[in-house]
Amino acid sequence: MNEGAGAVKGAVAMSGDGVGAVRVTRAEYCVIACAEAWRGDGEVLASPMGAIPSVGARLARLTFSPDLLLTDGEALLVAPDGTPEGWLPYRRHLTAVTGGRRHVMMGASQIDRFGNQNIACVGDWSRPRRQLLGVRGAPVNTLNNPTSYWIPRHSPRVFVERVDMVCGVGYDRIAAAGPGAARFHRLPRVVTDLAVLDFATPDHSMRLVSVHPGVSVEQVAEATGFALTVPDEVPFTRDPTPEELELIRTVIDPGGLREREVPDPRDGPGGRTGVSPGGAGGASATGAADAPGAADADGGARGGGIPAGPGGGGR
C-alpha cells in the first residue's frame, strides 16, 4: 500500500518498507510529524518538550526550517549538535515568549476537543485525586506564542470531553476572552503515537489530519474520548526521506531515545497497534502521575528530552 496515499476510513497502512527496503518505526513517524509542526515558522525559538519533539525540532532545523532557533535549555542558542551559536539571557527569552516568537511543543495529561490542556491535577481542582505538575507556564505559552502538543500515549483518559483544570488555553476559551487575548494564540497541531490532529475546522474543534502507518481511523476514534472531525479520506503520515532517516538515526538520536518513548508495535509487548487496556493519563498506585505531561510536559520555561550536549532541550 502506498503510505503517502489517502486511506479511507478503516484502512490500515502496514509500514514494513517505509523508505525503500528500510523499516521505518512508529517513533520515527512521530519524529517526522513533530518536525512538521515547525515547517514554515521562520526565525522563531523552538521549545520541544520530550525526546521525540526534541529530535523533531533538530531535524526540522537541519532540513526544511534552517532559520529555527534552538537552545540548550539554559542560556545559549545552539546548533543541532549542541555547538553554541549565541547568548539568550532570560529577559530576552521572556520577550520572545510573550511576543509570539516562540513555538513550544508541550505535553498534556488531558486535552479536550477545543485544545484546552491540563497538566495540573486529576479530579476536582479543589480536592484533586492526583496532583500533577501544576499549571506552570501553560497559560502564558498558549496565550503568547504558538503551542503544539505531543502525547506519546493516545488514550480516552488523555483525550477527554472536558479537562479537569484548564492550564493551556483552547480555542473556545480564547474566543470567550475576546480578540485581544487571541493576538498570538494558535494551536498548530497535536501529535500522538497514533495520529496527527489539528483544529482547522469552522468551530476550531479537533480534526484528524493523518494516521501513522499501521493505525486505522477506528483505532484513533476508539482512543479518543470525544467525537473527532474526520474527513472522508484520511492520509497516512508521510514517510521520512532517506536523508531524514539518516539524520535521525546517525546524527540526532544515535542512542535511540525515540524508541524508548514510543516502542514500535511490531517489536512485542512494548509497542501497540491500537489502545492498550486502561490507556494512559492516569496515576500509579503510589500516587505518581503516569500521564504524559506529568513527567515531560513542563508548561514552564524549560523543556527537552535529548540532553543539551547533543543539542537537546528548549526553554
C-alpha positions as CSV (number, residue, x, y, z in Angstrom):
1,M,0.0,0.0,0.0
2,N,1.3,3.5,-0.8
3,E,1.8,5.2,2.5
4,G,1.6,8.6,1.0
5,A,-1.8,8.0,-0.5
6,G,-5.2,8.7,1.1
7,A,-6.7,6.0,3.3
8,V,-10.4,5.6,3.5
9,K,-11.9,5.2,7.0
10,G,-10.9,1.9,8.4
11,A,-7.9,1.3,6.2
12,V,-4.7,0.3,7.9
13,A,-1.3,1.1,6.3
14,M,1.2,-1.6,7.3
15,S,4.6,0.1,7.4
16,G,7.1,-2.6,6.7
17,D,9.0,-0.9,3.9
18,G,8.6,2.8,4.5
19,V,11.7,4.0,2.7
20,G,12.8,1.6,0.0
21,A,13.5,-1.7,1.9
22,V,14.2,0.1,5.2
23,R,11.7,-0.4,8.0
24,V,10.5,2.9,9.5
25,T,9.5,2.6,13.1
26,R,6.4,4.2,14.8
27,A,8.7,6.5,16.7
28,E,10.3,7.8,13.5
29,Y,6.9,8.6,12.0
30,C,6.2,10.5,15.2
31,V,9.5,12.4,14.8
32,I,8.5,13.4,11.3
33,A,5.1,14.5,12.5
34,C,6.6,16.6,15.2
35,A,9.2,18.2,12.9
36,E,6.4,19.2,10.5
37,A,5.0,21.4,13.3
38,W,7.8,23.9,12.8
39,R,7.7,23.9,9.0
40,G,7.4,27.5,7.7
41,D,7.9,29.1,11.1
42,G,11.0,31.0,10.1
43,E,13.2,32.5,12.8
44,V,11.4,31.5,15.9
45,L,12.5,29.8,19.1
46,A,11.6,26.1,19.1
47,S,10.9,24.7,22.6
48,P,10.3,21.0,22.3
49,M,9.4,19.1,25.5
50,G,10.1,15.4,25.3
51,A,12.6,13.2,23.5
52,I,10.7,12.8,20.2
53,P,9.8,16.5,19.9
54,S,13.4,17.4,20.6
55,V,14.6,15.1,17.8
56,G,11.8,16.6,15.6
57,A,12.9,20.2,16.2
58,R,16.5,19.4,15.4
59,L,15.5,17.5,12.3
60,A,13.4,20.5,11.1
61,R,16.4,22.8,11.7
62,L,18.7,20.5,9.7
63,T,16.3,20.2,6.7
64,F,13.4,22.4,5.9
65,S,13.4,25.0,8.7
66,P,17.1,26.2,8.7
67,D,16.2,29.5,10.5
68,L,14.7,27.8,13.5
69,L,16.4,28.7,16.8
70,L,17.3,26.0,19.3
71,T,18.5,26.4,22.9
72,D,20.4,24.3,25.4
73,G,17.6,24.7,27.9
74,E,19.7,27.2,29.9
75,A,21.1,30.4,28.3
76,L,22.6,29.6,25.0
77,L,21.4,29.4,21.4
78,V,22.8,26.2,20.0
79,A,23.3,24.4,16.7
80,P,21.6,21.0,16.3
81,D,24.9,19.3,17.5
82,G,25.0,21.5,20.7
83,T,27.6,23.9,19.5
84,P,26.9,27.4,20.9
85,E,25.6,29.9,18.4
86,G,24.6,32.8,20.6
87,W,23.6,34.1,24.0
88,L,20.0,34.1,25.2
89,P,19.6,35.8,28.6
90,Y,16.4,35.0,30.4
91,R,15.0,38.5,29.9
92,R,15.3,38.2,26.2
93,H,13.9,34.7,26.3
94,L,10.8,36.1,28.0
95,T,10.5,38.8,25.4
96,A,10.4,36.1,22.7
97,V,7.9,34.1,24.7
98,T,5.4,37.0,25.2
99,G,5.8,38.3,21.6
100,G,4.8,35.3,19.5
101,R,8.3,34.5,18.5
102,R,8.4,31.1,20.1
103,H,6.7,27.8,19.1
104,V,6.5,25.4,22.0
105,M,5.5,21.7,21.9
106,M,4.2,20.7,25.3
107,G,2.7,17.5,26.6
108,A,-0.8,17.1,28.1
109,S,-2.2,14.9,30.9
110,Q,-5.6,15.8,29.5
111,I,-6.7,17.7,26.4
112,D,-10.3,18.4,25.1
113,R,-11.8,18.9,21.6
114,F,-11.0,22.6,21.6
115,G,-7.4,22.2,22.8
116,N,-7.8,23.1,26.4
117,Q,-4.9,21.3,28.2
118,N,-4.4,20.1,31.8
119,I,-1.1,19.2,33.4
120,A,-2.1,20.3,37.0
121,C,-4.4,17.7,38.6
122,V,-6.8,14.8,38.1
123,G,-10.2,15.4,39.6
124,D,-11.9,18.5,41.0
125,W,-9.2,21.1,41.4
126,S,-10.3,22.0,44.9
127,R,-9.9,18.4,46.0
128,P,-7.9,16.6,43.3
129,R,-7.4,12.8,43.3
130,R,-3.9,13.3,41.9
131,Q,-1.6,16.3,41.9
132,L,0.5,16.6,38.7
133,L,2.9,19.3,37.6
134,G,0.8,22.2,38.3
135,V,-0.3,25.0,35.9
136,R,3.3,26.1,35.3
137,G,3.8,28.3,32.2
138,A,1.0,26.7,30.1
139,P,-1.3,29.8,30.2
140,V,1.5,32.1,29.1
141,N,2.6,29.7,26.4
142,T,-0.8,29.3,24.8
143,L,-1.7,33.0,25.1
144,N,1.5,34.4,23.8
145,N,3.0,32.0,21.3
146,P,2.0,29.1,19.1
147,T,1.7,25.9,21.1
148,S,1.6,22.4,19.7
149,Y,1.2,19.2,21.8
150,W,3.0,15.9,21.9
151,I,1.1,13.0,23.5
152,P,3.1,9.7,23.5
153,R,0.1,7.5,24.6
154,H,-3.2,8.4,22.8
155,S,-5.9,7.4,25.2
156,P,-9.5,8.3,26.2
157,R,-8.1,9.2,29.6
158,V,-6.0,11.9,27.9
159,F,-8.4,13.0,25.2
160,V,-11.4,13.9,27.3
161,E,-14.7,15.7,26.8
162,R,-13.8,18.2,29.5
163,V,-10.4,18.8,31.2
164,D,-10.4,18.7,35.0
165,M,-8.5,22.0,35.1
166,V,-7.6,24.4,32.2
167,C,-3.8,25.1,32.1
168,G,-3.2,25.6,28.4
169,V,-6.0,27.7,26.8
170,G,-8.1,26.2,24.0
171,Y,-10.0,27.9,21.2
172,D,-13.4,28.1,22.9
173,R,-12.0,29.9,25.9
174,I,-9.8,32.2,23.9
175,A,-12.9,33.2,21.8
176,A,-14.8,34.0,25.0
177,A,-11.9,36.2,26.2
178,G,-12.1,38.5,23.2
179,P,-9.9,39.4,20.3
180,G,-7.1,41.0,22.4
181,A,-6.4,37.6,24.1
182,A,-6.1,35.9,20.7
183,R,-3.4,38.0,19.2
184,F,-0.7,35.3,19.4
185,H,-2.9,32.3,20.3
186,R,-2.5,29.4,17.8
187,L,-2.5,25.6,18.3
188,P,-1.0,24.3,15.1
189,R,-1.1,20.5,15.7
190,V,-1.4,17.6,18.2
191,V,0.9,14.7,17.5
192,T,0.4,11.3,19.2
193,D,1.7,7.8,18.9
194,L,-1.3,7.0,16.7
195,A,-2.0,10.1,14.6
196,V,-1.7,13.8,13.8
197,L,-4.6,16.2,14.6
198,D,-5.3,19.9,14.3
199,F,-8.1,22.4,14.8
200,A,-8.7,23.5,11.2
201,T,-12.5,23.3,11.4
202,P,-15.1,26.1,11.4
203,D,-15.5,25.9,15.2
204,H,-11.9,25.1,15.9
205,S,-12.7,21.6,17.2
206,M,-10.2,18.9,16.8
207,R,-9.8,17.2,13.4
208,L,-8.0,14.1,12.4
209,V,-5.2,15.0,9.9
210,S,-3.4,11.7,9.4
211,V,-2.9,8.3,10.9
212,H,0.6,6.7,11.3
213,P,1.1,3.6,9.1
214,G,-0.2,0.6,10.9
215,V,-3.1,2.5,12.6
216,S,-6.7,2.8,11.4
217,V,-9.1,5.7,11.8
218,E,-11.3,3.5,14.0
219,Q,-8.4,2.9,16.4
220,V,-7.9,6.7,16.8
221,A,-11.6,7.2,17.3
222,E,-11.6,4.5,20.0
223,A,-8.7,6.1,21.7
224,T,-10.4,9.5,21.9
225,G,-13.0,10.4,24.5
226,F,-15.0,12.7,22.2
227,A,-16.1,12.8,18.6
228,L,-13.4,13.9,16.2
229,T,-14.0,15.7,12.9
230,V,-12.9,13.0,10.4
231,P,-12.6,13.8,6.7
232,D,-13.9,11.3,4.2
233,E,-10.4,10.3,3.4
234,V,-7.5,10.4,5.9
235,P,-4.0,10.2,4.6
236,F,-1.1,8.4,6.2
237,T,1.6,10.4,8.0
238,R,4.3,11.0,5.4
239,D,7.4,8.8,5.2
240,P,10.7,10.3,6.2
241,T,13.1,10.9,3.2
242,P,16.3,8.8,3.1
243,E,18.2,11.9,4.2
244,E,15.9,12.5,7.2
245,L,16.1,8.9,8.3
246,E,19.9,9.0,8.1
247,L,19.9,12.2,10.2
248,I,17.5,10.8,12.8
249,R,19.4,7.5,13.2
250,T,23.1,8.5,12.9
251,V,23.3,12.3,13.8
252,I,20.5,13.4,16.0
253,D,19.5,10.3,18.0
254,P,22.0,7.5,17.5
255,G,21.2,6.2,21.0
256,G,17.6,5.5,20.1
257,L,15.9,7.5,22.8
258,R,12.9,8.0,20.5
259,E,12.3,4.2,20.5
260,R,12.0,4.2,24.3
261,E,9.4,6.9,24.3
262,V,7.3,5.2,21.6
263,P,8.2,1.5,21.1
264,D,7.4,0.0,17.7
265,P,4.2,-2.1,17.8
266,R,5.9,-4.8,15.8
267,D,8.6,-5.3,18.4
268,G,6.4,-7.0,21.0
269,P,4.5,-6.0,24.2
270,G,6.3,-2.7,24.5
271,G,4.5,-1.4,21.4
272,R,0.9,-1.3,20.3
273,T,-1.3,-1.0,17.3
274,G,-4.3,0.3,19.0
275,V,-5.4,1.1,22.5
276,S,-3.8,-0.8,25.4
277,P,-6.1,-1.7,28.4
278,G,-6.6,1.3,30.7
279,G,-4.8,3.7,28.3
280,A,-2.7,6.5,29.7
281,G,-3.2,9.6,31.5
282,G,-3.9,8.1,34.9
283,A,-1.8,7.7,38.0
284,S,0.0,4.8,39.6
285,A,-0.9,3.2,42.9
286,T,2.0,5.2,44.5
287,G,0.3,8.4,43.5
288,A,2.9,9.4,41.0
289,A,1.4,10.6,37.8
290,D,1.8,8.3,34.8
291,A,0.1,10.8,32.4
292,P,2.1,12.0,29.5
293,G,2.8,15.5,30.7
294,A,3.4,14.6,34.3
295,A,7.0,13.8,33.5
296,D,7.9,15.8,30.5
297,A,5.1,18.3,29.6
298,D,6.6,21.1,31.6
299,G,4.5,24.1,30.8
300,G,7.2,26.4,32.2
301,A,10.2,27.9,30.7
302,R,12.3,24.8,30.1
303,G,11.9,21.6,28.3
304,G,13.5,18.9,26.2
305,G,14.2,15.2,26.1
306,I,17.5,14.9,24.3
307,P,20.4,16.0,26.6
308,A,21.7,19.5,25.9
309,G,25.1,18.3,24.9
310,P,23.9,17.0,21.6
311,G,21.6,19.9,21.1
312,G,18.6,19.0,23.1
313,G,16.1,20.9,25.1
314,G,14.4,24.2,24.8
315,R,13.4,26.8,27.3
